[in-house]
Structure formats: structure tokens, C-alpha cells
Amino acid sequence: MKLSCLCCTESRPEFMGWLEFVYNQLEWEGEKELVVVDSTPEKKREEVECAIRAGVPAGELHYHYHPKPGCTIAEKSNIALDKADGELLTWLDDDDWTSPRAVTQAFELMNEDIDVVKARLRFPFINLHMMMVRYVPTFMWSLGLYRTEAVRGIRFVERTKKGPMLIGQDTTWQGHVWQRVPQRRQTILRQEWLGCALSHDRNIANSCGGNKPFQWKYPIPPCPSSVKPEEWDLVLLEIEVLRRKLGFV
């Protein structure tokens, strides 16, 4: 069974090596592909494209340049959905880490009666400046596993307001999936450290600068209980490479 890993990006050449690392270390017995939809302005597009092509096997990478001015994340996400060629899909953010076994653990719960595996966890955010962690209990949309034909028709919309809060397009899409896919065809995967987000000044949603210092009160664990030590060593090494690219060290 083929797995499509979908990613939307713009003007982040420094993060393409990280995306390659996350994709290449995913455990999957069948075919897999990485679908990247990029809206980087033309003058920087070549840098992003060359960076992502450098480390992903040519037969697995499907790079789509969408140069429309002001292209939104929702637009790019819908393009990615349309381009997905696998029977199953998951999402990869270019500044998130996904555990090598996250997809296979979700797949173990996906029998013929299940179309959506939701990931429920105490989601870690790693501050790339301070190298500290904060945790947010949540369902993480990008760590879910979805049967492609069950969700392809559920389109992304722009950010919506819920009271005084602005709800991101990813959270909105996840909610629409839960509403439109019958509950009997959904299940939940509960596991700590299925993945984590990297917080940095170029991340509008999870910026280091936008958070109060007391929120970052936990040190990064030497090795989370659900991760193999050798895998976590590689994660920390790649984080240091990324921090150097961003000028944080």
C-alpha cells in the first residue's frame, strides 16, 4: 500500500534538510512519496527546490511549484491533496519532527473499517533558541493517518474565527474530517512523543518570541521513553545542524 506524505512550504531553504531527514527516516514497508507544494517567490525558488531535491530519492519526490502571488496555506494544502497518489496519506510540516514509527503505529489501528487514525498526545514544542520544551495536550492533525479517498474531498479553508480566537486552517480541516467521516470509521492513537514542533522566529503560529519565558520550563529529555536512543541522538544532531543554519549558535 502506497503512502503519500504531504508538505506545503514557502521561503524555507534552511528547513529542507530537516524535511528530508524526517521523511527518509519514516518506517514504511510499502511505497511512499513526498509531495511538496512550494510558493516561494521566484528569486528564491531555485534555492528551495535544489535543497529538497538534494536528499530525497528522485522517484519518491513530487515537487510542485505554485507561484501564485499571495498563495495561502489552504490553497497549497488542497493542491497537495489533489496530487496525492497513495491509498493513505499523512502530513509533514517542514518544521516538525515525526517519529520513525508514528505512521506504522497508526497503520496497525487502520483495518478495513477505519478511514482516520487520530493522534492524541501531550505534544512537545522545542524552542530552538533556548533548547527547552513546553507541552500542549492536543490532537495533532499532522500525525494522523488518513485513507486518501475518504478525505480528499474535504477541502482546506482559510483561518476562521471562533469567538475572539483565530483558528488555523489545519485545525479547521481536522475538525471537518472528524465531522464528515463517520465516527465508527475513526479511531485514536495515544502515544507520547510521536512527534514534536520546532518553535522559532520564522514560525508565525509557534514563534519563540511570541511566548512568555515561563512557558519554556522543561529541559529536552535525554531520550523520550517512546524513542530509541540512537534515533533521538540523530534528532538532536539534526536540530543542531538546523540551529546553525538559522544562526542560533
C-alpha positions in Angstrom: 0.0 0.0 0.0 1.4 3.4 -1.0 1.8 6.3 1.5 1.7 9.9 0.4 3.5 12.4 2.7 2.2 15.9 2.0 4.1 19.1 2.8 3.5 22.8 2.0 6.3 25.3 2.2 7.5 28.8 1.3 10.9 30.5 1.6 12.4 28.0 4.0 15.5 26.5 2.3 17.1 26.0 5.7 14.4 23.6 6.6 14.5 21.4 3.5 17.3 19.3 5.0 15.2 18.8 8.1 12.2 17.8 6.0 14.4 15.3 4.1 15.6 13.8 7.4 12.1 13.4 8.8 10.8 11.8 5.5 13.7 9.5 4.9 13.6 8.0 8.5 9.9 7.2 8.3 9.4 3.4 8.6 7.1 2.1 5.9 7.1 -1.3 4.2 5.3 -0.3 1.0 5.9 2.5 -1.5 6.0 6.1 -0.2 6.2 9.5 -1.8 6.9 13.1 -0.7 4.6 15.7 -2.3 5.9 19.2 -1.8 3.9 22.3 -2.8 6.1 25.4 -2.8 5.1 29.0 -3.2 8.5 30.6 -2.7 8.9 33.9 -4.7 10.7 33.2 -8.0 14.0 34.8 -7.0 14.5 32.2 -4.1 12.6 29.3 -5.6 15.7 27.6 -7.0 17.4 27.5 -3.6 14.4 25.8 -2.0 13.9 23.3 -4.9 17.6 22.4 -5.1 17.7 21.9 -1.3 14.7 19.5 -1.3 15.9 17.6 -4.3 19.3 17.0 -2.8 18.3 14.4 -0.2 15.0 12.7 -1.3 15.1 9.8 -3.8 14.1 11.2 -7.2 11.4 8.6 -7.8 9.8 9.5 -4.4 9.8 13.3 -4.7 7.0 15.2 -6.4 7.8 18.9 -6.3 5.1 21.3 -7.4 5.8 25.0 -7.7 2.7 27.2 -7.3 3.9 30.8 -7.9 0.5 32.5 -7.5 1.1 35.8 -5.6 -0.3 35.6 -2.1 -0.9 31.8 -2.3 -2.3 30.7 1.0 -1.5 27.6 3.1 -5.1 26.4 2.4 -4.7 26.6 -1.3 -1.4 24.7 -1.2 -2.8 22.1 1.1 -5.7 21.5 -1.4 -3.2 21.1 -4.2 -1.2 18.6 -2.2 -4.4 16.6 -1.5 -5.2 16.5 -5.3 -1.6 15.4 -6.1 -1.5 12.6 -3.5 -1.1 9.2 -5.3 -1.1 6.9 -2.3 -4.0 5.0 -0.8 -3.0 6.5 2.5 -1.8 10.0 3.4 -0.2 11.9 6.3 1.1 15.4 6.6 4.7 16.5 7.3 5.4 20.1 8.4 8.9 21.3 7.4 9.5 22.4 11.0 8.0 19.4 12.8 9.6 16.1 13.8 7.6 12.9 13.2 8.8 9.7 15.0 10.0 7.0 12.5 7.3 4.6 13.8 4.4 7.1 14.0 2.9 6.1 10.7 3.3 2.4 11.2 1.8 2.6 14.7 -1.2 4.4 13.2 -1.4 1.8 10.4 -1.7 -1.0 12.9 -5.0 0.5 14.0 -6.3 1.0 10.5 -8.2 -2.0 9.4 -10.7 -2.1 6.6 -13.4 -0.5 8.8 -11.2 2.6 9.7 -10.5 5.6 7.5 -9.0 8.0 10.0 -6.5 7.4 12.8 -6.3 10.5 15.1 -3.2 11.1 17.1 -3.8 12.2 20.7 -0.7 13.2 22.7 1.0 15.6 25.1 2.5 17.4 22.1 6.0 18.9 22.7 7.2 22.2 21.3 11.0 22.6 21.3 12.3 26.2 21.5 15.3 26.3 19.1 16.8 29.3 20.8 16.6 28.1 24.4 16.6 24.3 23.7 13.7 24.0 26.2 10.3 22.2 25.9 6.7 23.1 26.6 3.8 20.6 26.2 0.3 21.1 24.9 -2.2 18.2 25.2 -3.9 18.0 21.8 -5.0 16.0 18.8 -2.2 16.6 16.3 -3.6 16.7 12.7 -0.2 16.2 11.1 0.5 13.0 13.0 -2.8 11.4 11.9 -3.1 8.8 9.2 -5.9 9.1 6.6 -7.4 7.0 3.9 -6.9 9.3 0.9 -10.3 8.8 -0.8 -12.1 9.3 2.5 -10.6 12.8 3.0 -9.6 14.1 -0.5 -12.9 15.9 -1.0 -12.7 17.6 2.4 -11.1 20.9 1.4 -9.0 23.3 3.4 -10.4 26.8 4.1 -8.7 29.9 5.3 -8.4 30.7 9.0 -11.8 31.1 10.7 -12.8 33.0 13.9 -14.2 31.2 16.9 -15.1 33.9 19.4 -12.0 36.1 19.8 -9.7 33.3 18.6 -8.4 32.9 15.1 -8.4 29.1 14.2 -5.8 27.9 11.8 -6.7 26.2 8.5 -5.1 22.9 9.7 -7.2 22.8 12.8 -10.3 23.6 10.9 -9.6 20.9 8.3 -9.1 18.3 11.1 -12.4 19.3 12.6 -14.2 18.9 9.2 -12.6 15.5 8.8 -14.0 14.4 12.2 -17.4 15.8 11.3 -17.7 14.3 7.8 -16.0 10.9 8.3 -18.4 8.6 10.3 -17.3 8.2 13.9 -17.4 4.4 13.6 -14.7 4.8 10.9 -12.3 6.8 13.1 -10.0 5.7 15.9 -7.4 7.2 18.3 -3.7 6.5 18.7 -2.4 7.6 22.1 1.4 7.8 22.4 3.8 10.3 23.9 6.5 11.8 21.6 5.0 10.6 18.3 6.5 13.9 17.1 7.2 17.5 18.1 7.1 21.0 16.7 10.2 23.3 16.4 9.5 26.8 17.6 11.5 29.6 16.0 11.2 33.2 15.0 10.1 32.3 11.4 7.2 30.2 12.7 4.2 32.6 13.0 2.0 30.2 14.8 4.6 28.9 17.3 7.1 31.7 17.4 9.7 31.7 20.3 9.4 35.4 20.5 5.7 35.3 21.0 5.7 33.1 24.1 6.4 34.1 27.7 9.7 32.7 29.2 8.0 30.8 31.9 6.3 28.6 29.4 9.6 27.1 28.5 10.4 25.4 31.8 11.2 21.8 30.8 14.6 20.6 29.5 14.7 18.5 26.4 14.8 14.9 27.7 18.0 12.9 27.0 15.7 10.3 25.3 11.9 10.2 25.4 10.6 6.8 26.6 8.9 6.0 23.3 12.0 6.8 21.1 15.1 4.6 20.6 18.3 6.2 21.9 20.1 6.0 18.6 17.1 7.7 16.9 17.0 10.5 19.4 20.7 11.1 19.0 20.1 11.7 15.3 17.2 14.1 16.0 19.4 16.2 18.4 22.2 16.2 15.8 19.8 17.4 13.1 18.4 20.0 15.4 22.0 21.4 15.9 22.5 21.4 12.2 19.3 23.4 11.7 20.1 25.8 14.5 23.4 26.6 12.9 21.7 27.2 9.5 19.3 29.6 11.3 22.2 31.4 13.1 21.0 30.4 16.6 24.5 29.1 17.6 
